[in-house]
Amino acid sequence: MARNNFEVSLLFWTLFLVILLQIGCLGKDEEPDLKEENEKNNTIGKNIEDYNEADLRKLLDQWEVSTNMLISLAESVQTYH
């Protein structure tokens, strides 16, 4: 019985390591396309220098609303427990 458990355990860990190595090695042969990555980063949002006062106020308001929502959620979780 102990030998059977050992064999099952050995098989499990062997399969686990094989799968882990395959996952870790996937995509390693391809060189990252830096030009494509830079274009993707440039299309995300505005340049910080392009923000005006109204944009900054809007971002601050969004930040405050999000913060207040998180605080109220945290308080409701604390009162629940």
C-alpha positions as CSV (number, residue, x, y, z in Angstrom):
1,M,0.0,0.0,0.0
2,A,2.8,2.4,0.9
3,R,4.6,1.6,-2.3
4,N,1.4,2.4,-4.3
5,N,1.1,5.7,-2.6
6,F,4.7,6.5,-3.3
7,E,4.3,5.7,-7.0
8,V,1.2,7.9,-7.3
9,S,2.9,10.7,-5.5
10,L,6.0,10.4,-7.7
11,L,3.8,10.4,-10.8
12,F,1.9,13.4,-9.6
13,W,5.0,15.4,-8.9
14,T,6.7,14.4,-12.2
15,L,3.6,15.5,-14.2
16,F,3.5,18.7,-12.1
17,L,7.1,19.6,-12.9
18,V,6.7,18.7,-16.6
19,I,3.7,21.0,-16.9
20,L,5.4,23.7,-14.9
21,L,8.5,23.6,-17.2
22,Q,6.3,23.7,-20.3
23,I,4.4,26.7,-19.0
24,G,7.7,28.5,-18.1
25,C,9.3,27.8,-21.5
26,L,6.4,28.8,-23.7
27,G,7.1,31.8,-25.8
28,K,10.8,32.0,-24.9
29,D,11.9,31.3,-28.4
30,E,10.3,34.5,-29.8
31,E,12.1,37.8,-29.6
32,P,9.9,40.6,-28.2
33,D,8.9,43.2,-30.8
34,L,10.0,46.4,-29.2
35,K,8.6,48.6,-31.9
36,E,5.1,47.1,-31.5
37,E,5.4,47.4,-27.7
38,N,6.4,51.0,-27.9
39,E,3.5,51.8,-30.2
40,K,1.1,50.1,-27.8
41,N,2.4,52.1,-24.9
42,N,2.2,55.4,-26.9
43,T,-1.5,54.8,-27.6
44,I,-2.4,54.3,-24.0
45,G,-3.7,57.6,-22.6
46,K,-2.3,61.1,-22.9
47,N,1.1,62.4,-22.3
48,I,1.3,63.9,-18.9
49,E,2.3,67.3,-20.5
50,D,-1.0,67.3,-22.4
51,Y,-3.2,67.4,-19.3
52,N,-4.8,70.8,-18.6
53,E,-6.4,72.1,-15.3
54,A,-9.8,70.7,-16.1
55,D,-8.4,67.2,-16.8
56,L,-6.5,67.2,-13.5
57,R,-9.7,68.3,-11.6
58,K,-11.7,65.5,-13.3
59,L,-9.0,63.0,-12.4
60,L,-9.0,64.2,-8.8
61,D,-12.8,64.0,-8.6
62,Q,-12.7,60.4,-9.9
63,W,-9.9,59.5,-7.4
64,E,-12.0,60.9,-4.5
65,V,-15.1,59.0,-5.6
66,S,-13.2,55.8,-5.9
67,T,-11.5,56.4,-2.5
68,N,-14.9,57.1,-0.8
69,M,-16.4,53.9,-2.4
70,L,-13.5,51.8,-1.1
71,I,-13.7,53.3,2.4
72,S,-17.5,52.6,2.6
73,L,-17.0,49.1,1.3
74,A,-14.3,48.5,3.9
75,E,-16.5,49.8,6.7
76,S,-19.4,47.7,5.6
77,V,-17.2,44.6,5.5
78,Q,-15.9,45.4,9.0
79,T,-19.5,45.8,10.4
80,Y,-20.5,42.6,8.7
81,H,-17.8,40.6,10.5
